[in-house]
Amino acid sequence: MGPLRQARPDIRIVVLTGYGNIATAVAAVKEGAVDYLAKPADADAIEQALTAHGRKLPPPPSNPMSADRVRWEHIQRVFEQCDRNVSETARRLNMHRRTLQRILGKHAPREH
């Protein structure tokens, strides 16, 4: 994002991602993004992020994911990144393997 910012100091960089998490959001902002949106983001949210002026932070989402859902999605993503290897995933998440197996056996938390 640095070259973009150098070429156009007034540019508004917005990251749109299929998987949002705190670490990548912080990294994106440190690299110069003014906002970070996780899919599904509607057109209004994207337009607002691109056109907002004078506001350091975007308004809070109207329907954010629950903490349980964020945790479940993070575990699923690490599991996929570990080629669905339960032992490796448990090690990387610093979690007991049997605990991870129980979590993986459950359905995703329901969104309200």
C-alpha positions as CSV (number, residue, x, y, z in Angstrom):
1,M,0.0,0.0,0.0
2,G,3.0,2.3,0.4
3,P,3.5,2.9,-3.3
4,L,-0.2,3.7,-3.7
5,R,0.0,6.2,-0.8
6,Q,3.1,7.8,-2.3
7,A,1.5,8.2,-5.7
8,R,-1.8,9.5,-4.3
9,P,-1.5,10.8,-0.7
10,D,-5.2,11.5,-0.6
11,I,-6.1,7.9,-1.6
12,R,-8.5,5.9,0.7
13,I,-7.5,2.3,0.9
14,V,-10.2,-0.1,2.1
15,V,-9.4,-3.8,2.5
16,L,-12.3,-6.2,1.7
17,T,-11.7,-9.7,2.9
18,G,-13.5,-13.0,3.0
19,Y,-12.0,-13.8,6.4
20,G,-11.7,-11.0,8.9
21,N,-9.6,-11.2,12.0
22,I,-7.9,-8.8,14.3
23,A,-4.3,-9.6,13.3
24,T,-4.9,-8.9,9.6
25,A,-7.1,-5.9,10.3
26,V,-4.3,-4.3,12.4
27,A,-1.7,-5.2,9.7
28,A,-3.9,-3.6,7.0
29,V,-4.3,-0.4,9.0
30,K,-0.6,-0.2,9.8
31,E,0.1,-0.5,6.1
32,G,-2.2,2.4,5.4
33,A,-5.8,1.1,5.0
34,V,-8.4,3.5,6.3
35,D,-11.0,0.7,6.8
36,Y,-11.2,-3.1,6.9
37,L,-14.4,-4.8,5.9
38,A,-15.2,-8.5,6.2
39,K,-17.5,-10.1,3.7
40,P,-20.4,-10.1,3.3
41,A,-20.2,-6.3,3.1
42,D,-23.0,-4.6,1.3
43,A,-22.5,-1.8,-1.2
44,D,-23.6,0.8,1.3
45,A,-20.8,-0.2,3.7
46,I,-18.2,-0.2,1.0
47,E,-19.3,3.2,-0.3
48,Q,-19.3,4.7,3.2
49,A,-15.8,3.4,3.8
50,L,-14.6,4.9,0.6
51,T,-16.3,8.3,0.9
52,A,-16.1,8.9,4.7
53,H,-14.3,12.1,5.5
54,G,-13.2,13.5,8.8
55,R,-13.8,10.2,10.7
56,K,-10.9,8.2,11.9
57,L,-13.0,5.1,12.6
58,P,-15.9,3.7,10.6
59,P,-19.3,3.4,12.4
60,P,-19.8,0.1,14.2
61,P,-21.3,-2.7,12.0
62,S,-25.1,-3.1,12.3
63,N,-24.9,-6.9,12.6
64,P,-21.4,-8.0,13.8
65,M,-20.4,-11.6,14.1
66,S,-20.7,-13.0,17.7
67,A,-17.5,-13.8,19.5
68,D,-18.4,-17.5,19.3
69,R,-18.8,-17.3,15.5
70,V,-15.5,-15.5,15.1
71,R,-13.7,-18.1,17.2
72,W,-15.4,-21.0,15.3
73,E,-14.4,-19.4,11.9
74,H,-10.8,-18.9,13.1
75,I,-10.5,-22.5,14.1
76,Q,-12.0,-23.6,10.8
77,R,-9.6,-21.5,8.9
78,V,-6.5,-22.8,10.7
79,F,-7.8,-26.4,10.3
80,E,-8.0,-25.8,6.5
81,Q,-4.6,-24.2,6.5
82,C,-3.2,-27.3,8.2
83,D,-4.7,-29.5,5.5
84,R,-7.4,-30.7,7.9
85,N,-4.8,-32.3,10.2
86,V,-6.3,-32.2,13.7
87,S,-3.0,-32.7,15.6
88,E,-1.2,-30.0,13.7
89,T,-4.2,-27.6,14.1
90,A,-4.4,-28.3,17.8
91,R,-0.7,-27.6,18.2
92,R,-0.9,-24.3,16.3
93,L,-3.9,-23.2,18.3
94,N,-2.3,-24.3,21.6
95,M,-5.4,-26.5,22.2
96,H,-5.8,-30.1,23.4
97,R,-6.5,-32.3,20.4
98,R,-9.6,-33.9,21.9
99,T,-11.0,-30.4,22.7
100,L,-10.4,-29.4,19.1
101,Q,-12.1,-32.6,17.8
102,R,-15.2,-31.8,19.9
103,I,-15.3,-28.2,18.5
104,L,-14.9,-29.5,14.9
105,G,-17.7,-32.0,15.4
106,K,-20.2,-29.2,16.2
107,H,-22.0,-27.0,13.8
108,A,-21.2,-23.3,13.4
109,P,-22.7,-21.0,16.1
110,R,-26.0,-19.5,14.9
111,E,-26.1,-15.8,14.0
112,H,-29.1,-13.9,15.3
